Amino acid sequence: MNSLLKYLRDVSHLAFPFNCFGCGNALDEDELPICNECQSSLPLTRYWEYDDNEVAKMFWGRIPLEHATSLMYFIKDGLVQELIHQLKYNGKKEVGSILGELLGAKLKETPFSDVDVVVPVPLHASRLKKRGYNQCDFIASGISAALEKSNNNRIVKRLRANETQTTKSRYERWINVKELFRVEQPQFVMGKHVLLVDDVVTTVATLEACADALLQVPDTRVSIATDACPSPY
């Protein structure tokens, strides 16, 4: 029976080949959804190895975090941009899961491993309805699986859909995200170390606002992890 199932799967693969979400080349069945070559060429930051990394520095003087890191550098028109695009706009949710697992595996032997709960940055209800899913949920799920920690996407609520941040000054960004989030279930983070997860860190204002809402809960600590961050090169 197993041989028959394998034969049918192989025939199906020939008729309807699976393609890598990064480079578009055909995949072997053990490579889904990103081929081994793309995985080996991901521009990893290694920021999880030291506290004074470039992502952590983005939050210095803004909010008291335990740790902050990103898995990869976001390079315009590069592999990471393509993967994030597939995740956010083409419904390729499995990309989020595998990138989350890769990040979680990197964090496992670091101070990040003592987090208690993984929390994705939420989308506003209107944007969630339009897109149909929150890409951060899948990243958080992959991280929590690798770290063997719980994850909860109902702890924090986004109160409104904030405007784009890219053209705003720092003060305008702060105004735009002020009181943007509310902790709906403080009992799940009180006295805990929370790992707040997003796909890409850019202006940091949204992550700062979400982390600040969590830090209002007594005796709560927050670390941040994202799949990608700006490249310093």
Secondary structure, 3 states (H helix, E strand, C coil): CHHHHHHHHHHHHHHCCCECCCCCCECCCCCCCCCHHHHHCCCECCHHHCCCCHHHHHHCCCCCCCCEEEEEEECCCCHHHHHHHHHHHCCCHHHHHHHHHHHHHHHCCCHHHHCCEEEECCCCHHHHHHHCCCHHHHHHHHHHHHHCCEECCCCEEECCCCCCCCCCCHHHHHHHHCCCEEECCHHHCCCCEEEEEEEECCCCHHHHHHHHHHHCCCCCEEEEEEEEEECCC
